[in-house]
């Protein structure tokens, strides 16, 4: 298992399913880790599909995204035949901010100024961001996101003056 950018996230734990009566893994935390497991009790039968090989725990280090890749160097069946599993790559997204209610992605800073104008997380700065800010301002205060990312007027807190300032940036 490999994360393309360990500055974004790293593998911090590996857990194996019950069938893996003998198992081992590389040192963690790391951006890459090897895994070994053996089914000595024949818990995984012939023709089994969707077998979990391991579960990884990742820890985010910084906002961003990193590709996750899997490669298998050796896997065989109980009778010694080579097994070639499908290895599907993925991606991990790390954000210090929670997803706003009713949205699918966390807020983003679109221009690198430290202010997260894209409140609804759709990768655009538009009127919908103003609506989400207005609708969820109490939620934002209660859930304690870093004030500086929404503090457009620089007074150290999230308030309606920030909403007005965000509107004026449109």
C-alpha positions in Angstrom: 0.0 0.0 0.0 1.4 3.4 -1.0 0.3 6.9 -0.5 1.7 9.2 -3.2 2.1 12.1 -0.9 2.9 11.2 2.8 2.9 14.9 3.7 -0.9 14.9 3.2 -1.6 11.6 5.0 0.2 8.5 6.3 -0.7 4.9 7.2 -0.8 4.7 11.0 -2.4 1.3 11.6 -3.2 -2.0 9.9 -5.7 -4.5 11.2 -6.2 -7.9 9.7 -9.4 -10.0 9.4 -10.0 -13.1 11.6 -9.0 -15.4 8.7 -5.5 -14.0 8.7 -4.2 -16.2 11.6 -0.6 -15.3 10.8 0.1 -11.7 9.7 2.7 -9.0 9.7 3.1 -5.5 8.4 5.8 -2.9 7.9 6.7 -0.1 10.3 4.2 2.7 10.8 3.5 5.6 10.6 4.6 5.6 7.0 3.6 6.6 3.5 4.1 3.0 2.3 3.6 -0.3 4.1 3.9 -3.9 3.2 1.5 -6.6 4.4 1.7 -10.4 4.8 -1.1 -12.7 5.9 -1.8 -16.4 5.8 -5.1 -18.4 6.1 -3.9 -21.4 8.0 -7.4 -22.5 9.1 -9.0 -22.5 5.6 -11.4 -19.8 6.6 -11.5 -18.4 3.0 -12.8 -21.1 0.7 -12.5 -21.8 -3.0 -14.2 -19.2 -5.2 -14.6 -16.7 -2.3 -15.1 -13.1 -3.6 -14.9 -9.7 -1.9 -12.4 -11.0 0.7 -11.1 -8.2 3.0 -7.3 -8.5 3.0 -6.6 -5.8 5.6 -8.0 -2.5 6.9 -5.8 0.5 7.0 -6.1 3.5 9.3 -4.9 6.8 7.8 -4.0 10.0 9.6 -4.3 13.3 7.9 -1.2 15.6 8.1 -2.2 18.5 5.9 -5.0 19.7 3.7 -4.8 18.1 0.2 -5.2 14.9 -1.7 -3.0 11.9 -2.2 -3.4 8.9 -4.5 -3.5 5.4 -2.8 -2.1 2.5 -4.8 -2.0 -1.2 -4.1 0.4 -3.7 -5.5 0.6 -7.5 -4.9 4.0 -9.1 -5.2 2.8 -12.6 -4.2 -0.5 -14.3 -3.6 -1.5 -17.9 -4.0 -4.3 -20.3 -3.3 -4.3 -23.3 -0.9 -3.2 -25.5 -3.9 -0.3 -23.2 -4.8 -1.9 -21.5 -7.9 -1.2 -17.9 -8.4 -4.0 -15.5 -7.5 -4.1 -12.2 -9.2 -6.5 -9.9 -7.3 -8.0 -6.7 -8.8 -6.0 -3.8 -7.3 -8.1 -0.6 -7.5 -6.3 2.7 -6.8 -8.0 5.3 -4.8 -7.5 8.8 -3.4 -7.6 10.2 0.1 -8.8 13.8 0.7 -7.7 15.6 3.9 -9.3 18.7 5.2 -9.2 20.3 8.7 -12.7 21.5 8.2 -15.9 19.5 8.6 -18.4 19.3 5.7 -21.1 21.9 6.2 -24.7 20.6 6.7 -26.3 19.6 3.5 -23.0 19.8 1.5 -20.9 17.0 0.1 -17.4 18.4 0.5 -15.5 20.5 3.1 -15.0 24.3 2.4 -12.0 25.3 0.3 -9.6 28.3 0.0 -9.8 28.8 -3.8 -7.2 31.5 -4.1 -4.6 30.7 -1.4 -5.4 33.8 0.8 -6.3 31.7 3.9 -10.0 32.6 3.6 -12.3 29.7 2.6 -14.6 31.4 0.2 -16.0 28.1 -1.2 -18.1 27.5 1.9 -20.2 24.7 0.3 -17.2 22.8 -1.0 -18.2 22.7 -4.7 -14.9 24.2 -5.9 -16.6 27.5 -7.0 -17.2 30.8 -5.3 -20.8 31.7 -6.0 -24.0 32.9 -4.3 -24.6 29.4 -2.9 -21.6 30.0 -0.6 -23.3 33.1 0.8 -26.5 31.1 1.4 -24.7 28.3 3.2 -22.7 30.7 5.3 -26.0 32.5 6.3 -27.9 29.3 6.9 -25.2 27.6 8.9 -23.5 30.4 10.8 -24.7 29.1 14.1 -23.6 25.6 13.2 -20.2 27.0 12.3 -19.9 28.8 15.7 -21.0 25.7 17.6 -18.7 23.3 15.7 -15.7 25.5 16.2 -13.9 25.6 12.8 -10.8 27.7 12.9 -12.2 31.2 12.9 -9.5 32.6 10.7 -10.7 30.7 7.7 -14.1 32.4 7.7 -13.1 35.7 9.5 -13.1 38.0 6.5 -13.2 41.2 8.7 -10.3 40.1 10.9 -12.1 40.5 14.3 -11.1 37.0 15.5 -14.6 35.4 15.3 -17.2 34.2 12.8 -20.1 36.7 12.6 -22.6 38.4 10.3 -20.0 41.0 9.4 -18.0 38.2 7.7 -21.1 37.2 5.8 -21.4 40.8 4.5 -17.7 40.8 3.6 -18.1 37.5 1.8 -21.1 38.8 -0.2 -19.0 41.9 -1.1 -16.3 39.7 -2.6 -18.8 38.2 -5.2 
